[in-house]
C-alpha cells in the first residue's frame, strides 16, 4: 500500500466516523467520499468495477489484468478460524445443550403436573 493510499484510508475512516456521529449529512458524506476515491484514479489500469460484456462482443473482448491483493497472515488465521474443521464438534455441543434444555423442560412440566 502506498503512502497516498494510507492517507486516503485514514481520511475515509475519519469521514466514516463523522458521518456515523451525525456531524455531516449523507449527501455531503457521499460527495466527499467520491472526491477521496477519485484522487486514487491513475493510469495503472486496475479494474475497480465490473465490466459488462454482451454476448456479441464476448469473443472479441480483451482480457484485463486484475491485480490480486496479497493475503496477510492475520487474514489467513481469521479465515481458518471461521471455516475450521472444529465446527462439527461445536455443533455437537450445541445439540447436546439443546437436548438438555428440552429434557429439563419436560422434567419440570412432569414435576409440576404430577403433584
C-alpha positions as CSV (number, residue, x, y, z in Angstrom):
1,X,0.0,0.0,0.0
2,X,1.4,3.3,-1.0
3,X,1.6,6.4,1.2
4,X,-1.2,8.0,-0.8
5,X,-3.5,5.0,-0.2
6,X,-2.7,5.1,3.5
7,X,-3.6,8.8,3.7
8,X,-6.8,8.3,1.8
9,X,-7.8,5.3,4.0
10,X,-7.2,7.4,7.1
11,X,-9.3,10.2,5.6
12,X,-12.1,7.7,4.7
13,X,-12.1,6.4,8.3
14,X,-12.4,9.9,9.7
15,X,-15.1,10.7,7.2
16,X,-17.0,7.5,8.2
17,X,-16.7,8.5,11.9
18,X,-18.0,12.0,11.2
19,X,-21.0,10.5,9.3
20,X,-21.8,7.9,12.0
21,X,-21.7,10.6,14.7
22,X,-24.1,12.8,12.6
23,X,-21.6,15.6,12.1
24,X,-22.1,15.6,8.3
25,X,-25.2,14.7,6.1
26,X,-25.4,11.7,3.9
27,X,-25.1,13.7,0.7
28,X,-22.0,15.5,2.0
29,X,-20.5,12.2,3.1
30,X,-21.1,10.7,-0.3
31,X,-19.7,13.7,-2.2
32,X,-16.6,13.8,0.0
33,X,-16.1,10.0,-0.3
34,X,-16.3,10.3,-4.1
35,X,-13.7,13.1,-4.1
36,X,-11.4,11.0,-2.0
37,X,-11.8,7.9,-4.1
38,X,-11.4,9.9,-7.3
39,X,-8.0,11.1,-6.1
40,X,-6.8,7.5,-6.3
41,X,-7.6,7.3,-10.0
42,X,-4.4,6.9,-12.1
43,X,-3.3,5.1,-15.2
44,X,-2.4,1.8,-13.6
45,X,-5.3,0.0,-15.4
46,X,-6.6,-1.6,-12.2
47,X,-10.2,-2.7,-12.6
48,X,-12.3,-1.4,-9.7
49,X,-15.7,-2.2,-11.1
50,X,-17.4,-4.9,-13.1
51,X,-17.2,-4.6,-16.9
52,X,-20.4,-5.7,-18.7
53,X,-19.7,-7.9,-21.7
54,X,-22.5,-8.6,-24.1
55,X,-22.8,-11.9,-25.9
56,X,-21.9,-10.5,-29.3
57,X,-18.7,-8.9,-28.0
58,X,-17.7,-11.8,-25.7
59,X,-15.5,-13.4,-28.3
60,X,-13.6,-10.2,-29.1
61,X,-13.4,-9.0,-25.5
62,X,-9.9,-8.0,-24.3
63,X,-8.5,-9.6,-21.2
64,X,-8.0,-7.1,-18.5
65,X,-5.3,-8.0,-15.9
66,X,-6.6,-7.7,-12.3
67,X,-4.1,-7.2,-9.5
68,X,-4.8,-9.6,-6.6
69,X,-4.3,-8.2,-3.1
70,X,-1.8,-10.2,-1.1
71,X,-3.3,-12.1,1.9
72,X,-1.8,-11.3,5.2
73,X,-1.2,-13.9,7.9
74,X,-3.9,-12.3,10.1
75,X,-6.5,-12.7,7.4
76,X,-5.4,-16.3,6.8
77,X,-5.7,-17.0,10.6
78,X,-9.1,-15.4,10.8
79,X,-10.4,-17.3,7.8
80,X,-9.0,-20.6,9.1
81,X,-10.8,-20.0,12.5
82,X,-14.1,-19.1,10.7
83,X,-14.0,-22.2,8.5
84,X,-12.2,-24.6,10.6
85,X,-12.7,-28.4,10.9
86,X,-13.8,-27.9,14.6
87,X,-17.3,-26.7,13.6
88,X,-18.9,-30.1,13.7
89,X,-17.6,-30.6,17.2
90,X,-19.1,-27.3,18.3
91,X,-22.4,-28.2,16.6
92,X,-22.5,-31.5,18.6
93,X,-22.1,-29.5,21.9
94,X,-24.9,-27.1,20.8
95,X,-27.2,-30.1,20.0
96,X,-26.4,-31.7,23.3
97,X,-27.1,-28.5,25.2
98,X,-30.4,-28.1,23.3
99,X,-31.4,-31.7,24.2
100,X,-30.5,-31.0,27.8
101,X,-32.7,-27.9,27.9
102,X,-35.6,-29.8,26.4
103,X,-35.1,-32.6,28.9
104,X,-35.1,-30.2,31.8
105,X,-38.3,-28.5,30.5
106,X,-40.1,-31.9,30.2
107,X,-39.0,-32.9,33.7
108,X,-40.2,-29.6,35.1
109,X,-43.5,-30.0,33.3
110,X,-43.9,-33.5,34.7
111,X,-42.9,-32.4,38.2
112,X,-45.4,-29.5,38.2
113,X,-48.3,-31.6,36.9
114,X,-47.6,-34.9,38.8
115,X,-48.0,-33.4,42.2
